[in-house]
């Protein structure tokens, strides 16, 4: 029960004449008498407030399991909260205007505190309504005991009393919900910060247990990081598209890229294929423990960089040579200059033909016959072009070390900006 009672001026009779009209002053006199009875009872309630508090706490314990738990956890604190609320409520019966602000502040603090403690809102609202019922019944009982002929007058202030209860139920619910939203934002922000620290490698060892709890992931486990970009509706992370629902993952949304921290203990290949056009997915190799997630994110970024713009999924473990090139673009550029630079003296069209033939031959596992079919030319033409490349560069495609370097150089030529 938490609210101030205001004297009401009841409306005058409407245009339909009453059968037995009464003087206009009768209603104000009735209101005055009703307030006198109300104030008399309220003063008694103030004097007996500890007993009233005991009664309400007992009723709450009996009817609300949430309050039983609250009393068990902090009996003194719960009793004092109920006592404060009742004191402000009864004081509002005596001085509606003077006590109104203090009563509202008390109610707001209770709503905010109970939201922080996790007490269910339904239980809190029930407590306020029980408090209102208890105060009203105590007023009626006291009036019956001391002046039973005045009980009928309380009817004229009943609506004011219950409007007070309704107002403070609304107020405590508003405080509860506002605090709940703030707490949710804080939790979400904390989770976001902990995940960001893991992904950028700045998380402290001491923070790992908190991060594991907040992200609902084990501190020790086998993880991959998935980087997802493009081809997704606004506000819809790529998680729904690239991961099956059974996978344990925490998604960290970003402006251009979403990152998934994926527990891969049970599934070493957790990412499924996705047919959505333009969706690009990079999957890191596996790392051990949340402490290594920052390194895995860098690997996922590398894999994402290998994805074609048209979309697709690239697992880093399937593209390690290309990943090496992407991880060190300066060395990749130097290798390209060394292995392909001599072709710069040719006409651009001739150089493109040699590079295309070389790349196709490598893609066909060194088979000139298969390469010729792909290039729509004779097998000897393929061999002649390969020999020409060897003459221009001084490299031998039959020497394993040269072949490795040529392969990496062609990969760098394809992937690195020119």
N, C-alpha and C positions, 0 to 999 in steps of 0.2 A: 504494500500500500504506500503510494508515494504521490501525494498531490495536494494542492491548495484548494480550499473550498471558498467559492465566491458567493456572496449573497445575491440571490436572483430577484429580479423584478419580473414577476409573472405577467404575461400579456393580458391586456384588458379583454373583456368579452367581445366577440365578433359582432357582425351586423344582426345575427339572429338573436332576438331578445330572450334573455333567460326567463324562465317562469317566475322566479322569485329573485329579482335583482337585489344585490347587496351593495352597501356603500363602497365606494372606490378605495377607502382607507382600510378595508378589512384585510386584504391580502398583504400589504406591507406590515400590518400588525402581526399577522400569522407568521410571516418570514422572520420578523424580529423575535417573536417568541420561540420559533424553531431554532434560530441561531443561539438564543440564550440556553436552550436545552443542550444543543450541540456543544457549546463551549463549556458548559458545566461538566458534561461527560468527558470531554477531551482533557480537562484539567485533572480529573481523576486518573485517566489513562496515563498521563505524563508521570504522575506520582507513582504509578504501579508499572512503569515501563519495563523494569527487569523481569517481572513475572510474565508480562505480555511477551517479551522476547523469548523466555524459556518455552512458553506455549507454542510459539510459531516455529522455533527450532525443532521442537519435538514433533510437530505435525509434518514438517519438511522431512525429517528423518524417516517418519513412518510412511510417507507417500512418495518420496522421491529417492531412488537409489543413488542418483548423482549427488544429492545433498548428504546422504548417509556417508558416502565416500569423502565428501568435503569435510564433514565433521570429524571423521576418523583421521583425516590428514591434518586438520588444523581446527580443532574445536573452538579455541579461544578466538581465532580470527573470524570464523563463521559467525559466532555469537555476536561479536562486536559489529560486524557488517549488518546483521539483522537489526541490532539495537539502534545503530545510527539511522538506518532507513526508517524504522518505526518512529524514532524521535522526530525526524524531519517531517514525516507524514502527519503525526499528531499535532506538531507545532503549526503545520499549515492549516489545520482545522481552526486554530485559534487566531492566526494572523496570516491570512492568505497572501496578501501582498508582500509583507515583510519577510515571510519564510519561503516564498516561491523560488527565488534564485538558488538559495542554499539547498533546497530540496532537489531541484533539477541537477545541480552539480553532484550531489550525493548519488543520485540515480545513474548519472552518466558514468561516474567513476566505478560504480558496481558493474555496469554493463561491460565497460572496457576491461576491468580486472577479471571478470568471469570468462570473457572471450580469450584472454591470454592464458587462463588456467585450463581452458578446454571444456568448461561446464556446458552441457547442451543448452541451446537457447530455449527449447521447449521447457526444460526444467526451470530455467531462470524466470520465464514469463509465468509459469505456474506458481512460483514462489511469490511473485508480486501480487498475483490475484488472490492467493491464500492470505497474504498479509492484509490486503484490502478487506477480505471477508472477515478476518479475525478482528480487525479494528472496528468494523461496522457492528459485528455481533457484540463486541465488548461495550460499545456505546449503547446498544439496545438493552443489554443486560444491566448495565449501570443505571440507566433511566428507569427500567422496570423495578429495580431494587429501591431507588430513592424517591422516585416520583412517577409511578405507573400511569397516572393520568396524562403525563406529557409524552408518552411513547408515540402517540398519534402525530405529534408535531414533527418528529424526525422524518416523516414521509416527505416533508417539504424541502429537506436538504439532501435526501437520498441521491437524487440525480447528480447533484454537485459532487458528492463524495465519490460516486462511481465514474464520473467524468475525470476526476483527479486520478483514479486508478488507471483508467484507460490511457490518459495522457502519459503517465509514467511507464506504462507497459510499452507504449510506442517509443518513448524516449530511451528506455533501457535496450530495446531491440535495435534502435538506430545506433546507439553506442557500440553494442555488441557487433553488429554487421560492419560498421566502419572499422573497428579494431580488427575484426577478422580479415577484412580486405587488406589492411596494412600489414598484418602478420603474414598473410599469403604472399604479398609483394616482397616482404623481407625474405621469406623462405625461398621464393623463386629467384630473387636477386642473389642470395647466398649460394644457391645451387649453381646459378649461372657463373658467378665469380669462381667458385671452386672448380667447375668444369673447364672454364677458360684457363685457369692456372695450370691444370693438368695438361691441356692441349698445347699451351705455349711453353711448357717445360719450366715454369716458374714456381710450381707448387713446392712447398717445403715438406721435408720428410715428416715433420710433426703434424702437418695438415692432412696427411693421407688417410688416417682413420676417419676423420670428419668427412672428407670427400667421399670415401667409400660408403659411409652411412647415408650421406645426403643423396648420392647417386644410386643407392641401392645396388651396389656392385661390390664384390669382394676385393679387398686390398691386394691379395695375392691371387693371381689368375692369369690366364693366357688371353691377351687382347689383340685385336686389330682395330685400326681406325679407318673409317669409311668417309671419304669426302665426296659430297654430292653437289652438283651445280647444273643449272640450266634445265629446261624442259619441265618445269613444275609450276603449277598454279600459284599465284601469289598467296603467301601465308601457309602453304602446304609443304612441309618438309619432305625430303625424298625418302624418309624412312619407310613410309607406307609402300613405296614402290620397289625398293631394292632389298628389303629384309623380310623374311617370313615372320609371322607373328610369334613364333616360339623362341626367337632369339632375344636374349637379354641385352638391351642397348640403352644408352643414354644419348639423346640427341641434343646437340648444342647448335641452335640456329644462328646463321650469320647473314650478312647482307647479300653476299654473292655465293657463299659456300656454306652448306650445312655439314657438321661433323658428327659422326656417330662413333661413340666409344663402345665397341662390341665385345662382349665376353665370348671368346671362341673356344672355351674348354671343351664343349661338347660338339662343336661344329667347326672344323678347321677351314671350311669354305662357306661362311655364313651368307654371302651375298648371292642373291638370285638374279637371273637375267631380267631385264626390263625392256619392254618394247616401246616405251614412250619416246617419241622423236625428240632428239636434242638433249635427253638426260645423260649427263656425263658422270661416271662413278669411278673414283680411284680408291683402291683397296691396298692398305699397307701390308707388309709382311707382319707376322705375329711377333709380339714382344711379351715379356714376362712382367706382370705386376702393373699397378696403376702408375708407379713411379716412372715407368718407361713410356707412358702414353704420349708425352711430348715428342719423343723421337719418332714414334709411330705416326703422329700427325704429319711430321715433315715428309715421311715416306708416302703417306696418302696424298699429300700435295704433289709430290713428284709423279705418282701414278696418275693423278688427275690431269697433270700437264701433258701426259702421253695420250689422253683421250682425244679422238678426233672431234671436231666441232659439231659434227652431225650426231654425236652421241655414242654411247657404248660404255662397257665396263672394262677397266684395266686393272688386273691384279699385278701388283709389283713383282711378285715372285715369278711371273711369266714373262717379264720384260726387264730383266736385270741389266743387260747391256745398255738398253735405251735409258734406263734409270741412271746408270753411271754417267752417261753423257749429259743428261739433264741436271744431274747433281753438280756438275762442274762445267758450266757452259764455256768458261775461258779455255779450259783444256780441250773441250770438244771443238771449239773454233780453231785452236791451234792444230789439232789433228786433221780437221777438214782442209785447212790451208796446206798442210804437208802432203796429204794423200790425194787431194783433188785440185790443188792449186795449179799444177801444170796444165790442166785442161782449160784454164782461163785464156790461153792464147788461141784457142779455137774459136770458130764462129759459134755463137750461142746455140744455134740449132744443132750443130755437130756435137757440141759438148753435152747437150741434153740427150741426144741419141745414145752416146757412150754411157752416160750415167743411168739412163733407163735400162739399157741392156745389162749393165753390171748389176743393178738392183734386181732385175727379173731373174738373172742367172743365179744369184744368191738365194732368191725366194724359191727357186726350183731345185735347191740343194745341189747346185753345181752341175745340173744336167742341161747341156746345150740343146739337146733334142726337145725337151719340154719347154725350155725358154723360147725356142724358135716358134713353137706352136702359139705361145702366148703373144709373141711379137709379130706374128704373121710374116715370118721371113725364113730363109733357109738356115739349116744348122750351121753351115760353113760361115754364113754372114755373122752369126753370133760369135763364133770362134775368132773370126777376123777382127771384130770390134774389141773383144777381150784382149787379143794380142796387141792391138793398137794402144789400148789403155796401158798395158805393161810397158810398151816402148816409150810412151810419153812420161810415165812416172818412175820408171826404173823398178817397179815392184813386180813380184812374181805371184800370181794367183794360185800357184801350186805350192807355195811356201806357207805353212800354217801361220807363222807370226805375221806375215804380210796380209794374209787373208783376214785375220782378226782385226788388224788395223783398218783395212779397207771397209770391213763391215761396220765398224764403229764410226768411221768417217762418213759413210753414207747415212747412217742413223743421225749423226749430228747435222749433216746437210739437210735432212728432212725435218728435223725437229726444231733446230735453233733458228731464230730470226736472222735474216740476212740484210 
